[in-house]
């Protein structure tokens, strides 16, 4: 069974929302451990940028591989580059 585009998008949003909070807490711990001065605003901004990138990356990959094996997807993608 394949997912609709909306289902793929909602899955990526849910997965990334969880990742957002994990990343936010992790970055606070890492910044403190390495003595990097970081305000909450800066931390949120950086985490938000990476979150948007993550949503887009996950959505594109999900759509590319939806209902197909990774090898079939890669094979069809690079078939046009084969030499005669």
C-alpha positions as a Markdown table, in Angstrom:
| # | Residue | x | y | z |
|---|---|---|---|---|
| 1 | Unk | 0.0 | 0.0 | 0.0 |
| 2 | Unk | 1.4 | 3.4 | -0.9 |
| 3 | Unk | 1.0 | 6.7 | 0.9 |
| 4 | Unk | -0.7 | 9.7 | -0.5 |
| 5 | Unk | 1.3 | 12.9 | -0.8 |
| 6 | Unk | -0.5 | 14.3 | 2.2 |
| 7 | Unk | 0.3 | 11.2 | 4.3 |
| 8 | Unk | 3.9 | 11.4 | 3.3 |
| 9 | Unk | 4.0 | 15.1 | 4.3 |
| 10 | Unk | 2.2 | 14.5 | 7.6 |
| 11 | Unk | 4.6 | 11.6 | 8.5 |
| 12 | Unk | 7.6 | 13.8 | 7.8 |
| 13 | Unk | 6.1 | 16.7 | 9.9 |
| 14 | Unk | 5.5 | 14.3 | 12.8 |
| 15 | Unk | 8.9 | 12.7 | 12.6 |
| 16 | Unk | 10.7 | 16.1 | 12.3 |
| 17 | Unk | 8.7 | 17.7 | 15.1 |
| 18 | Unk | 10.0 | 15.0 | 17.4 |
| 19 | Unk | 13.5 | 15.5 | 16.0 |
| 20 | Unk | 13.1 | 19.3 | 16.6 |
| 21 | Unk | 12.7 | 18.9 | 20.3 |
| 22 | Unk | 15.4 | 16.3 | 20.5 |
| 23 | Unk | 17.8 | 18.5 | 18.6 |
| 24 | Unk | 16.9 | 21.6 | 20.7 |
| 25 | Unk | 17.7 | 19.8 | 23.9 |
| 26 | Unk | 20.8 | 18.2 | 22.5 |
| 27 | Unk | 22.2 | 21.4 | 21.1 |
| 28 | Unk | 21.8 | 23.1 | 24.6 |
| 29 | Unk | 23.8 | 20.2 | 26.2 |
| 30 | Unk | 26.5 | 20.3 | 23.4 |
| 31 | Unk | 26.8 | 24.1 | 23.6 |
| 32 | Unk | 27.2 | 24.0 | 27.4 |
| 33 | Unk | 29.7 | 21.1 | 27.2 |
| 34 | Unk | 31.9 | 23.0 | 24.7 |
| 35 | Unk | 31.4 | 26.4 | 26.3 |
| 36 | Unk | 29.6 | 27.9 | 23.3 |
| 37 | Unk | 27.6 | 30.9 | 24.3 |
| 38 | Unk | 24.1 | 30.5 | 22.9 |
| 39 | Unk | 20.8 | 32.3 | 23.7 |
| 40 | Unk | 17.5 | 30.6 | 23.5 |
| 41 | Unk | 16.6 | 32.8 | 20.5 |
| 42 | Unk | 19.7 | 31.8 | 18.6 |
| 43 | Unk | 19.2 | 28.1 | 19.5 |
| 44 | Unk | 15.6 | 28.2 | 18.3 |
| 45 | Unk | 16.6 | 29.9 | 15.0 |
| 46 | Unk | 19.3 | 27.5 | 14.1 |
| 47 | Unk | 17.1 | 24.5 | 15.1 |
| 48 | Unk | 14.2 | 25.9 | 13.0 |
| 49 | Unk | 16.4 | 26.2 | 9.9 |
| 50 | Unk | 17.6 | 22.6 | 10.1 |
| 51 | Unk | 14.0 | 21.5 | 10.8 |
| 52 | Unk | 12.7 | 23.0 | 7.6 |
| 53 | Unk | 15.5 | 21.4 | 5.6 |
| 54 | Unk | 14.8 | 18.1 | 7.3 |
| 55 | Unk | 11.1 | 18.2 | 6.4 |
| 56 | Unk | 11.9 | 18.9 | 2.8 |
| 57 | Unk | 14.6 | 16.2 | 2.6 |
| 58 | Unk | 12.4 | 13.6 | 4.2 |
| 59 | Unk | 9.4 | 14.4 | 2.0 |
| 60 | Unk | 11.3 | 14.3 | -1.2 |
| 61 | Unk | 13.0 | 11.0 | -0.3 |
| 62 | Unk | 9.7 | 9.5 | 0.8 |
| 63 | Unk | 8.0 | 10.4 | -2.5 |
| 64 | Unk | 11.0 | 9.2 | -4.5 |
| 65 | Unk | 10.9 | 5.8 | -2.9 |
| 66 | Unk | 7.2 | 5.4 | -2.3 |
| 67 | Unk | 6.1 | 2.0 | -3.5 |
| 68 | Unk | 9.5 | 1.2 | -5.0 |
| 69 | Unk | 12.7 | -0.4 | -3.9 |
| 70 | Unk | 15.7 | 1.9 | -3.5 |
| 71 | Unk | 17.5 | 0.0 | -6.3 |
| 72 | Unk | 14.6 | 0.4 | -8.7 |
| 73 | Unk | 14.4 | 4.2 | -8.0 |
| 74 | Unk | 18.2 | 4.7 | -8.4 |
| 75 | Unk | 18.3 | 2.5 | -11.5 |
| 76 | Unk | 15.5 | 4.4 | -13.3 |
| 77 | Unk | 16.9 | 7.8 | -12.2 |
| 78 | Unk | 20.4 | 7.1 | -13.6 |
| 79 | Unk | 19.3 | 5.1 | -16.6 |
| 80 | Unk | 19.3 | 8.2 | -18.8 |
| 81 | Unk | 23.0 | 8.6 | -18.1 |
| 82 | Unk | 24.0 | 5.2 | -19.5 |
| 83 | Unk | 26.3 | 5.1 | -22.4 |
| 84 | Unk | 25.1 | 3.3 | -25.5 |
